[in-house]
Structures are given as C-alpha cells and as structure tokens.
Amino acid sequence: MIKLLSLFLVLVLFACSSNPDQITNKKTEGLYDTKDSEDSKNTELYEILFEKDSLLFQIGFNKIDTSQVSAMTAMDFEFYHDEHGITETKQDFIKSIASIEGLPFKTWRILKKESMEVFPLCTDNKQKLYGAIQNGIHDFYQQEKGEKARKTNTAKFTHLWIIEDGDWKLKRVLSYDHQIPK
C-alpha cells in the first residue's frame, strides 16, 4: 500500500490538462535571441517548453503513452521528489508511468501557466543554446468514480531540458514544496 501511495504521489505530478493537438517538434536553430532574453515569458523558447510540457503530461501521462514519455526523456533521466525520494533511471520512470492504469482513481495535473518561467542555458558566451531550465507551480487533482474531483496538493517544479541531436529531452526533474490544500 505504501508503494502504491508513493507511486501515486510521484505520478500525480504528471497529468496535465493542456491541449497538445497543435504541438510540433521544433528544431533549435534561432530559438534564442541574446538581445531579447530578459523576458522569459515572451520568447519562442518559452512557447516551445510550454508545448513540450503539455505534450509530456497530456499525451504521456493522461493517455499513458509510455513511448511518448520515453521519446521525450534523456537516457540519463533522474527525478527528485521532496517527499518520495529519487527515481534514478529512465526505465524506472517509464515503468511508473505504465502503472498509472492500475490506479483506482483518475489523477491529473494543471500547470499554472502564469507561474512558468524559462531560462536559456548557453555556451560560448551566450552564442549557442544547449538547454533550458523550466520552473513553475502546478496543482494536482484526483477523482474516484462517482465522486467529485478534488485538489490534492500544489507544488513547485524545476525541469532541466537539454538539446540532444536537435531534440529537446527532459533530463532532470525536481518536485518540491508540496502543500496540501486547507
């Protein structure tokens, strides 16, 4: 029971209500203009990571598409949770996603879009983009069959996205400051 609860709490992080239907796999050329990098919410990079976030959660987690999650995560993926420890491998993370189908309730995550920030990571004195940090706040919900949905907690997150062979890959996840609603 404790393992199932721990798994649920880790997995609840990854169910989103965003619409991924319009998402494309944009390449990285020209995404980062060093002259206009001060506003993390008004950049093409911000929009790309918002789309990647939506695709990861809506398709990967809500629809339990482990092939989508696998395609979007780095080979050396790691997940750090302030209450439930570390998921040290991509394989373990994919297994945890697959196990969502066995939960006796529906769970999802809603990103507070206004809280999301994106910070580019560059080399060569800001000349070459190699990744980005995405921070934000999200709410988690749960609904048992025949019951009303209820908010289970709010938490902060930090995602480290890296560009590998021209594609964005989620490399590290920090999930922290979980607060239970009063």
C-alpha positions as CSV (number, residue, x, y, z in Angstrom):
1,M,0.0,0.0,0.0
2,I,2.8,2.4,0.8
3,K,4.5,1.7,-2.5
4,L,1.2,2.3,-4.3
5,L,0.7,5.6,-2.5
6,S,4.3,6.7,-3.2
7,L,3.9,5.8,-6.8
8,F,0.6,7.7,-7.0
9,L,2.2,10.8,-5.5
10,V,5.1,10.7,-7.9
11,L,2.8,10.0,-10.8
12,V,0.3,12.7,-9.9
13,L,3.0,15.2,-10.8
14,F,2.5,14.1,-14.4
15,A,-1.1,14.6,-15.6
16,C,-1.9,17.8,-17.4
17,S,-5.0,19.4,-18.9
18,S,-3.2,21.4,-21.7
19,N,-4.1,20.9,-25.3
20,P,-1.3,19.3,-27.3
21,D,-3.1,19.0,-30.6
22,Q,-1.2,21.8,-32.2
23,I,2.3,20.8,-31.0
24,T,5.2,20.4,-33.4
25,N,8.7,19.2,-32.8
26,K,10.5,22.5,-33.4
27,K,14.2,22.5,-34.0
28,T,16.6,24.6,-32.1
29,E,18.1,26.9,-34.7
30,G,17.3,30.6,-34.0
31,L,15.4,29.9,-30.8
32,Y,17.4,32.1,-28.6
33,D,18.0,35.8,-29.4
34,T,20.5,37.1,-26.9
35,K,19.2,40.6,-27.3
36,D,15.7,39.7,-26.1
37,S,16.4,37.2,-23.5
38,E,15.3,39.2,-20.4
39,D,11.6,38.3,-20.5
40,S,11.3,34.5,-20.0
41,K,7.6,34.5,-21.0
42,N,7.7,36.2,-24.3
43,T,10.1,34.1,-26.3
44,E,9.9,31.3,-28.8
45,L,11.9,29.2,-26.3
46,Y,9.2,29.7,-23.7
47,E,6.5,28.6,-26.1
48,I,8.4,25.5,-27.1
49,L,8.9,24.4,-23.5
50,F,5.3,25.1,-22.7
51,E,4.4,22.8,-25.7
52,K,6.8,20.2,-24.6
53,D,5.4,20.3,-21.0
54,S,1.9,19.9,-22.4
55,L,2.8,17.1,-24.7
56,L,4.6,15.2,-21.9
57,F,1.8,15.5,-19.5
58,Q,-1.3,15.3,-21.7
59,I,-0.2,12.5,-24.0
60,G,2.5,10.8,-21.9
61,F,0.7,10.7,-18.6
62,N,-3.0,11.3,-19.1
63,K,-3.2,8.9,-22.0
64,I,-0.4,6.7,-20.6
65,D,1.7,6.8,-23.8
66,T,5.0,5.5,-22.5
67,S,6.5,5.7,-26.0
68,Q,5.9,9.5,-25.9
69,V,7.4,9.8,-22.4
70,S,10.4,7.7,-23.5
71,A,11.0,9.8,-26.6
72,M,10.9,13.0,-24.5
73,T,13.3,11.9,-21.7
74,A,17.0,11.7,-21.7
75,M,18.8,8.4,-21.3
76,D,20.3,9.6,-18.0
77,F,17.0,10.9,-16.7
78,E,16.6,11.5,-12.9
79,F,13.6,12.6,-10.8
80,Y,13.9,14.1,-7.4
81,H,10.8,14.4,-5.1
82,D,10.9,16.1,-1.8
83,E,8.5,13.6,-0.2
84,H,9.1,10.3,-2.1
85,G,12.7,10.2,-3.0
86,I,14.6,9.6,-6.2
87,T,13.7,7.8,-9.4
88,E,17.2,7.2,-10.7
89,T,16.6,5.7,-14.2
90,K,14.6,6.4,-17.3
91,Q,13.4,2.8,-17.2
92,D,12.1,3.1,-13.7
93,F,10.3,6.3,-14.6
94,I,8.7,4.7,-17.7
95,K,7.5,1.7,-15.5
96,S,5.9,4.2,-13.1
97,I,4.0,5.8,-15.9
98,A,2.8,2.5,-17.2
99,S,1.4,1.7,-13.7
100,I,-1.0,4.6,-13.7
101,E,-3.5,2.4,-15.5
102,G,-3.7,0.3,-12.3
103,L,-4.8,3.2,-10.0
104,P,-8.3,3.1,-8.7
105,F,-8.9,6.8,-9.5
106,K,-8.2,9.4,-12.1
107,T,-5.4,11.8,-11.4
108,W,-4.2,14.9,-13.3
109,R,-2.0,17.9,-13.1
110,I,-2.8,21.5,-14.1
111,L,0.1,23.8,-14.8
112,K,-0.4,27.4,-13.5
113,K,0.8,28.9,-16.8
114,E,1.3,32.4,-15.2
115,S,3.9,30.8,-12.9
116,M,6.0,29.2,-15.6
117,E,9.5,30.7,-16.2
118,V,12.1,29.6,-18.7
119,F,15.8,30.4,-18.6
120,P,18.1,29.5,-21.5
121,L,21.3,27.6,-21.0
122,C,24.1,28.6,-23.4
123,T,27.7,28.0,-24.2
124,D,30.3,30.2,-26.0
125,N,29.3,33.5,-24.2
126,K,25.6,33.1,-24.9
127,Q,26.2,32.2,-28.6
128,K,24.9,28.6,-28.6
129,L,21.8,27.3,-26.8
130,Y,22.2,23.8,-25.3
131,G,19.2,23.6,-23.0
132,A,16.9,25.4,-20.6
133,I,15.5,25.5,-17.1
134,Q,11.7,25.5,-16.7
135,N,10.3,26.5,-13.3
136,G,6.7,26.7,-12.3
137,I,3.8,25.8,-10.0
138,H,1.2,23.2,-10.6
139,D,-1.9,21.8,-8.9
140,F,-2.8,18.1,-8.6
141,Y,-6.3,16.6,-8.7
142,Q,-7.8,13.2,-8.0
143,Q,-11.2,11.8,-8.8
144,E,-12.7,8.5,-7.8
145,K,-15.5,7.0,-9.8
146,G,-18.8,8.6,-8.8
147,E,-17.1,11.3,-6.7
148,K,-16.3,15.0,-7.3
149,A,-12.8,15.9,-8.3
150,R,-10.7,17.3,-5.5
151,K,-7.4,19.2,-5.4
152,T,-4.9,17.1,-3.6
153,N,-1.9,19.4,-3.5
154,T,0.1,22.3,-5.0
155,A,3.8,22.0,-5.7
156,K,6.7,23.8,-7.3
157,F,8.8,22.1,-10.0
158,T,12.1,22.6,-11.9
159,H,12.8,20.8,-15.2
160,L,16.1,20.7,-16.9
161,W,15.7,20.3,-20.6
162,I,18.7,19.5,-22.8
163,I,19.0,19.6,-26.6
164,E,20.2,16.1,-27.8
165,D,20.7,15.7,-31.6
166,G,18.4,18.7,-32.2
167,D,15.5,17.4,-30.0
168,W,14.5,18.6,-26.5
169,K,14.9,16.0,-23.8
170,L,13.8,16.2,-20.2
171,K,16.9,15.3,-18.2
172,R,16.2,16.2,-14.6
173,V,13.0,16.9,-12.6
174,L,12.8,18.5,-9.2
175,S,9.4,18.3,-7.5
176,Y,9.2,20.2,-4.2
177,D,7.3,22.3,-1.7
178,H,4.2,20.2,-1.8
179,Q,1.3,21.9,0.0
180,I,-2.0,20.2,0.9
181,P,-5.0,22.5,0.4
182,K,-6.8,23.6,3.5
